[in-house]
């Protein structure tokens, strides 16, 4: 009986050890999946950031061009007003 009891105890312990190992493996795989998902999200965010940075650069360049055109239009308006005043003053 003692040998049979010991064998049963060993089999039970072995079964618990296998269950524990399976749980640890599942946990590890789940953590790896989470890591890869997080890494993919970081890559998507980096791509979005790069795209947004490009759009900001384009918008800033356009704003600078518009400001330059605005300054030129303003300068021309001042010149036109001065010309009109000069004509009216004659």
DSSP file (Angstrom, degrees, kcal/mol; ACC not computed):
  #  RESIDUE AA STRUCTURE BP1 BP2  ACC     N-H-->O    O-->H-N    N-H-->O    O-->H-N    TCO  KAPPA ALPHA  PHI   PSI    X-CA   Y-CA   Z-CA
    1    1 A X     >        0   0    0      0, 0.0     4,-2.9     0, 0.0     5,-0.2   0.000 360.0 360.0 360.0 -40.0    0.0    0.0    0.0
    2    2 A X  H  >  +     0   0    0      1,-0.2     4,-2.5     2,-0.2     5,-0.2   0.892 360.0  48.8 -60.6 -42.1    2.8    2.4    0.9
    3    3 A X  H  > S+     0   0    0      2,-0.2     4,-2.2     1,-0.2    -1,-0.2   0.889 113.1  47.6 -64.8 -39.6    4.3    2.2   -2.6
    4    4 A X  H  > S+     0   0    0      2,-0.2     4,-2.4     1,-0.2    -2,-0.2   0.897 112.3  49.1 -68.9 -40.9    0.9    2.7   -4.2
    5    5 A X  H  X S+     0   0    0     -4,-2.9     4,-2.9     2,-0.2    -2,-0.2   0.918 112.0  48.9 -63.1 -44.2    0.2    5.7   -2.0
    6    6 A X  H  X S+     0   0    0     -4,-2.5     4,-2.7    -5,-0.2    -2,-0.2   0.910 110.6  50.4 -63.3 -41.5    3.6    7.2   -2.8
    7    7 A X  H  X S+     0   0    0     -4,-2.2     4,-2.6     2,-0.2    -2,-0.2   0.914 111.7  48.0 -63.1 -42.5    3.0    6.6   -6.5
    8    8 A X  H  X S+     0   0    0     -4,-2.4     4,-2.8     2,-0.2    -2,-0.2   0.929 112.0  49.5 -62.5 -45.1   -0.4    8.3   -6.3
    9    9 A X  H  X S+     0   0    0     -4,-2.9     4,-2.7     1,-0.2    -2,-0.2   0.903 111.9  48.7 -60.9 -41.0    1.1   11.2   -4.3
   10   10 A X  H  X S+     0   0    0     -4,-2.7     4,-2.8     2,-0.2    -1,-0.2   0.917 111.8  48.6 -65.5 -42.7    3.9   11.6   -6.9
   11   11 A X  H  X S+     0   0    0     -4,-2.6     4,-2.7     2,-0.2    -2,-0.2   0.894 112.0  49.3 -64.8 -39.8    1.3   11.5   -9.7
   12   12 A X  H  X S+     0   0    0     -4,-2.8     4,-2.5     2,-0.2    -2,-0.2   0.937 113.4  46.1 -64.0 -46.1   -0.8   14.1   -8.0
   13   13 A X  H  X S+     0   0    0     -4,-2.7     4,-2.5     2,-0.2    -2,-0.2   0.898 112.8  50.6 -62.5 -40.3    2.3   16.3   -7.4
   14   14 A X  H  X S+     0   0    0     -4,-2.8     4,-2.5     2,-0.2    -2,-0.2   0.917 109.8  50.3 -63.8 -42.8    3.3   15.8  -11.0
   15   15 A X  H  X S+     0   0    0     -4,-2.7     4,-2.4     2,-0.2    -2,-0.2   0.910 111.8  47.6 -61.0 -43.3   -0.2   16.8  -12.2
   16   16 A X  H  X S+     0   0    0     -4,-2.5     4,-2.5     2,-0.2    -1,-0.2   0.887 111.5  50.9 -65.3 -38.9   -0.1   19.9  -10.1
   17   17 A X  H  X S+     0   0    0     -4,-2.5     4,-2.4     2,-0.2    -2,-0.2   0.903 110.6  48.5 -65.1 -40.9    3.4   20.8  -11.4
   18   18 A X  H  X S+     0   0    0     -4,-2.5     4,-2.7     2,-0.2    -2,-0.2   0.914 112.0  49.3 -65.4 -42.8    2.2   20.3  -15.0
   19   19 A X  H  X S+     0   0    0     -4,-2.4     4,-2.6     2,-0.2    -2,-0.2   0.917 111.7  49.1 -60.8 -43.7   -0.9   22.5  -14.3
   20   20 A X  H  X S+     0   0    0     -4,-2.5     4,-2.4     1,-0.2    -2,-0.2   0.903 111.8  48.7 -62.6 -41.7    1.4   25.1  -12.8
   21   21 A X  H  X S+     0   0    0     -4,-2.4     4,-2.4     2,-0.2    -2,-0.2   0.904 111.1  49.8 -65.0 -42.0    3.7   25.0  -15.8
   22   22 A X  H  X S+     0   0    0     -4,-2.7     4,-2.6     2,-0.2    -2,-0.2   0.908 111.3  49.3 -63.0 -42.4    0.8   25.3  -18.2
   23   23 A X  H  X S+     0   0    0     -4,-2.6     4,-2.6     2,-0.2    -2,-0.2   0.913 111.4  49.1 -62.9 -42.8   -0.5   28.3  -16.3
   24   24 A X  H  X S+     0   0    0     -4,-2.4     4,-2.4     2,-0.2    -2,-0.2   0.898 111.9  49.1 -63.6 -39.9    2.9   29.9  -16.3
   25   25 A X  H  X S+     0   0    0     -4,-2.4     4,-2.6     2,-0.2    -2,-0.2   0.914 111.9  48.2 -66.3 -42.6    3.3   29.3  -20.1
   26   26 A X  H  X S+     0   0    0     -4,-2.6     4,-2.4     2,-0.2    -2,-0.2   0.909 112.1  49.6 -63.0 -42.4   -0.2   30.7  -20.8
   27   27 A X  H  X S+     0   0    0     -4,-2.6     4,-2.4     2,-0.2    -2,-0.2   0.916 111.6  48.8 -62.3 -43.5    0.6   33.8  -18.6
   28   28 A X  H  X S+     0   0    0     -4,-2.4     4,-2.4     2,-0.2    -2,-0.2   0.922 111.6  48.7 -63.2 -44.6    3.9   34.3  -20.5
   29   29 A X  H  X S+     0   0    0     -4,-2.6     4,-2.5     1,-0.2    -1,-0.2   0.893 111.0  50.8 -62.5 -39.7    2.2   34.0  -23.9
   30   30 A X  H  X S+     0   0    0     -4,-2.4     4,-2.5     2,-0.2    -1,-0.2   0.911 110.5  48.9 -64.6 -41.8   -0.5   36.4  -22.8
   31   31 A X  H  X S+     0   0    0     -4,-2.4     4,-2.5     2,-0.2    -2,-0.2   0.888 110.9  50.5 -64.9 -38.6    2.2   38.9  -21.7
   32   32 A X  H  X S+     0   0    0     -4,-2.4     4,-2.8     2,-0.2    -2,-0.2   0.908 110.2  49.9 -65.3 -41.1    4.1   38.5  -25.0
   33   33 A X  H  X S+     0   0    0     -4,-2.5     4,-2.6     2,-0.2    -2,-0.2   0.932 111.6  48.6 -61.5 -45.0    0.9   39.1  -26.9
   34   34 A X  H  X S+     0   0    0     -4,-2.5     4,-2.6     1,-0.2    -2,-0.2   0.907 111.6  50.3 -60.4 -41.4    0.2   42.2  -24.8
   35   35 A X  H  X S+     0   0    0     -4,-2.5     4,-2.8     2,-0.2    -2,-0.2   0.936 111.7  46.6 -62.5 -46.9    3.8   43.4  -25.4
   36   36 A X  H  X S+     0   0    0     -4,-2.8     4,-2.4     2,-0.2    -2,-0.2   0.879 112.8  50.2 -65.5 -37.3    3.6   42.8  -29.2
   37   37 A X  H  X S+     0   0    0     -4,-2.6     4,-2.2     2,-0.2    -1,-0.2   0.918 112.4  47.2 -64.9 -42.5    0.2   44.7  -29.3
   38   38 A X  H  X S+     0   0    0     -4,-2.6     4,-2.4     2,-0.2    -2,-0.2   0.905 111.7  50.7 -65.2 -40.6    1.7   47.5  -27.3
   39   39 A X  H  X S+     0   0    0     -4,-2.8     4,-2.2     2,-0.2    -2,-0.2   0.905 110.2  49.5 -63.3 -41.4    4.7   47.6  -29.6
   40   40 A X  H  X S+     0   0    0     -4,-2.4     4,-2.3     2,-0.2    -1,-0.2   0.896 110.5  50.9 -64.4 -39.5    2.5   47.7  -32.7
   41   41 A X  H  X S+     0   0    0     -4,-2.2     4,-2.6     2,-0.2    -2,-0.2   0.897 108.6  51.4 -65.2 -39.9    0.5   50.6  -31.1
   42   42 A X  H  X S+     0   0    0     -4,-2.4     4,-2.4     2,-0.2    -2,-0.2   0.906 110.0  49.9 -62.9 -41.1    3.7   52.5  -30.4
   43   43 A X  H  X S+     0   0    0     -4,-2.2     4,-2.2     2,-0.2    -2,-0.2   0.902 111.1  48.8 -64.2 -40.9    4.7   52.0  -34.1
   44   44 A X  H  X S+     0   0    0     -4,-2.3     4,-2.5     2,-0.2    -2,-0.2   0.910 111.9  49.3 -64.0 -41.2    1.3   53.3  -35.2
   45   45 A X  H  X S+     0   0    0     -4,-2.6     4,-2.7     2,-0.2    -2,-0.2   0.891 109.9  51.0 -65.7 -38.8    1.6   56.2  -32.9
   46   46 A X  H  X S+     0   0    0     -4,-2.4     4,-2.4     2,-0.2    -1,-0.2   0.901 110.9  48.6 -64.9 -40.3    5.1   57.0  -34.2
   47   47 A X  H  X S+     0   0    0     -4,-2.2     4,-2.4     2,-0.2    -2,-0.2   0.916 112.5  48.3 -65.3 -42.3    3.8   56.9  -37.8
   48   48 A X  H  X S+     0   0    0     -4,-2.5     4,-3.0     1,-0.2    -2,-0.2   0.907 110.7  51.7 -62.8 -41.1    0.9   59.1  -36.9
   49   49 A X  H  X S+     0   0    0     -4,-2.7     4,-2.6     2,-0.2    -2,-0.2   0.915 110.1  48.2 -62.1 -43.4    3.3   61.5  -35.2
   50   50 A X  H  X S+     0   0    0     -4,-2.4     4,-2.1     2,-0.2    -1,-0.2   0.915 113.1  48.1 -64.0 -42.5    5.5   61.7  -38.2
   51   51 A X  H  X S+     0   0    0     -4,-2.4     4,-2.3     2,-0.2    -2,-0.2   0.926 113.3  47.3 -63.6 -44.6    2.5   62.3  -40.5
   52   52 A X  H  X S+     0   0    0     -4,-3.0     4,-2.6     1,-0.2    -2,-0.2   0.883 109.2  54.0 -65.5 -37.7    1.2   65.0  -38.2
   53   53 A X  H  X S+     0   0    0     -4,-2.6     4,-2.5    -5,-0.2    -1,-0.2   0.904 109.1  49.2 -62.3 -40.4    4.6   66.6  -38.0
   54   54 A X  H  X S+     0   0    0     -4,-2.1     4,-2.5     2,-0.2    -2,-0.2   0.925 111.1  49.1 -62.6 -44.8    4.7   66.7  -41.8
   55   55 A X  H  X S+     0   0    0     -4,-2.3     4,-2.6     1,-0.2    -2,-0.2   0.895 111.1  50.1 -63.3 -39.6    1.2   68.3  -41.9
   56   56 A X  H  X S+     0   0    0     -4,-2.6     4,-2.9     2,-0.2     5,-0.2   0.926 109.8  50.7 -64.1 -44.2    2.3   70.9  -39.3
   57   57 A X  H  X S+     0   0    0     -4,-2.5     4,-2.3     1,-0.2    -2,-0.2   0.924 112.1  47.1 -58.7 -44.7    5.4   71.7  -41.3
   58   58 A X  H  X S+     0   0    0     -4,-2.5     4,-2.5     2,-0.2    -1,-0.2   0.915 113.2  48.7 -63.0 -42.9    3.3   72.2  -44.4
   59   59 A X  H  X S+     0   0    0     -4,-2.6     4,-2.7     2,-0.2    -2,-0.2   0.899 111.2  49.6 -65.2 -40.2    0.7   74.3  -42.5
   60   60 A X  H  X S+     0   0    0     -4,-2.9     4,-2.3     2,-0.2    -1,-0.2   0.907 111.3  49.2 -64.7 -41.1    3.5   76.5  -41.0
   61   61 A X  H  X S+     0   0    0     -4,-2.3     4,-2.3    -5,-0.2    -2,-0.2   0.914 112.7  47.8 -64.1 -41.8    5.1   77.0  -44.5
   62   62 A X  H  X S+     0   0    0     -4,-2.5     4,-2.7     2,-0.2    -2,-0.2   0.914 110.7  51.1 -65.1 -42.6    1.6   77.9  -45.9
   63   63 A X  H  X S+     0   0    0     -4,-2.7     4,-2.4     1,-0.2    -1,-0.2   0.895 109.9  50.3 -61.7 -39.8    1.0   80.3  -43.0
   64   64 A X  H  X S+     0   0    0     -4,-2.3     4,-2.3     2,-0.2    -1,-0.2   0.915 111.0  48.5 -64.9 -42.5    4.4   81.9  -43.6
   65   65 A X  H  X S+     0   0    0     -4,-2.3     4,-2.6     2,-0.2    -2,-0.2   0.918 112.1  49.2 -62.9 -42.6    3.6   82.3  -47.3
   66   66 A X  H  X S+     0   0    0     -4,-2.7     4,-2.7     2,-0.2    -2,-0.2   0.895 110.1  51.1 -63.8 -39.7    0.2   83.8  -46.5
   67   67 A X  H  X S+     0   0    0     -4,-2.4     4,-2.4     2,-0.2    -1,-0.2   0.906 110.8  48.9 -63.5 -40.9    1.8   86.2  -44.0
   68   68 A X  H  X S+     0   0    0     -4,-2.3     4,-2.3     2,-0.2    -2,-0.2   0.924 112.5  47.2 -64.0 -45.0    4.3   87.3  -46.7
   69   69 A X  H  X S+     0   0    0     -4,-2.6     4,-2.9     1,-0.2     5,-0.2   0.909 110.9  53.0 -62.4 -41.4    1.5   87.8  -49.2
   70   70 A X  H  X S+     0   0    0     -4,-2.7     4,-2.6     1,-0.2    -2,-0.2   0.911 108.8  48.9 -60.5 -43.6   -0.4   89.8  -46.6
   71   71 A X  H  X S+     0   0    0     -4,-2.4     4,-2.4     2,-0.2    -1,-0.2   0.907 112.4  48.7 -62.6 -41.2    2.5   92.0  -46.0
   72   72 A X  H  X S+     0   0    0     -4,-2.3     4,-2.4     2,-0.2    -2,-0.2   0.917 112.1  47.9 -65.5 -43.7    2.9   92.6  -49.7
   73   73 A X  H  X S+     0   0    0     -4,-2.9     4,-2.6     2,-0.2    -2,-0.2   0.921 112.2  50.1 -62.3 -43.7   -0.8   93.4  -50.1
   74   74 A X  H  X S+     0   0    0     -4,-2.6     4,-2.4    -5,-0.2    -2,-0.2   0.917 110.3  49.6 -60.9 -44.1   -0.6   95.8  -47.2
   75   75 A X  H  X S+     0   0    0     -4,-2.4     4,-2.3     1,-0.2    -1,-0.2   0.910 112.0  48.4 -61.1 -43.2    2.4   97.5  -48.7
   76   76 A X  H  X S+     0   0    0     -4,-2.4     4,-2.8     2,-0.2    -2,-0.2   0.886 109.8  52.0 -66.3 -38.3    0.6   97.9  -52.0
   77   77 A X  H  X S+     0   0    0     -4,-2.6     4,-2.9     2,-0.2     5,-0.2   0.921 109.3  49.6 -63.6 -43.0   -2.5   99.2  -50.3
   78   78 A X  H  X S+     0   0    0     -4,-2.4     4,-2.4     2,-0.2    -2,-0.2   0.928 112.3  48.2 -60.6 -45.0   -0.5  101.8  -48.5
   79   79 A X  H  X S+     0   0    0     -4,-2.3     4,-2.3     2,-0.2    -2,-0.2   0.915 112.5  48.8 -60.9 -43.9    1.2  102.8  -51.8
   80   80 A X  H  X S+     0   0    0     -4,-2.8     4,-2.5     2,-0.2    -2,-0.2   0.913 111.7  48.9 -63.6 -43.1   -2.2  103.0  -53.5
   81   81 A X  H  X S+     0   0    0     -4,-2.9     4,-2.5     1,-0.2    -2,-0.2   0.904 111.2  49.6 -64.4 -40.6   -3.7  105.2  -50.7
   82   82 A X  H  X S+     0   0    0     -4,-2.4     4,-2.3    -5,-0.2    -1,-0.2   0.902 111.3  49.7 -64.6 -39.8   -0.7  107.5  -50.8
   83   83 A X  H  X S+     0   0    0     -4,-2.3     4,-2.3     2,-0.2    -2,-0.2   0.919 111.1  49.1 -63.7 -44.0   -1.0  107.8  -54.6
   84   84 A X  H  X S+     0   0    0     -4,-2.5     4,-2.6     2,-0.2    -2,-0.2   0.912 111.5  49.4 -63.6 -43.1   -4.7  108.6  -54.3
   85   85 A X  H  X S+     0   0    0     -4,-2.5     4,-2.4     1,-0.2    -1,-0.2   0.905 110.2  51.3 -60.8 -42.4   -4.1  111.2  -51.6
   86   86 A X  H  X S+     0   0    0     -4,-2.3     4,-0.7     1,-0.2    -1,-0.2   0.909 111.8  46.6 -63.6 -40.5   -1.4  112.8  -53.8
   87   87 A X  H >< S+     0   0    0     -4,-2.3     3,-0.8     1,-0.2    -2,-0.2   0.919 113.9  47.9 -66.7 -42.7   -3.8  112.9  -56.8
   88   88 A X  H 3< S+     0   0    0     -4,-2.6    -2,-0.2     1,-0.2    -1,-0.2   0.838 106.5  57.8 -67.6 -33.1   -6.6  114.4  -54.6
   89   89 A X  H 3<        0   0    0     -4,-2.4    -1,-0.2     1,-0.2    -2,-0.2   0.669 360.0 360.0 -72.5 -15.9   -4.3  117.0  -53.1
   90   90 A X    <<        0   0    0     -3,-0.8    -1,-0.2    -4,-0.7    -2,-0.1   0.468 360.0 360.0 -75.5 360.0   -3.4  118.4  -56.5
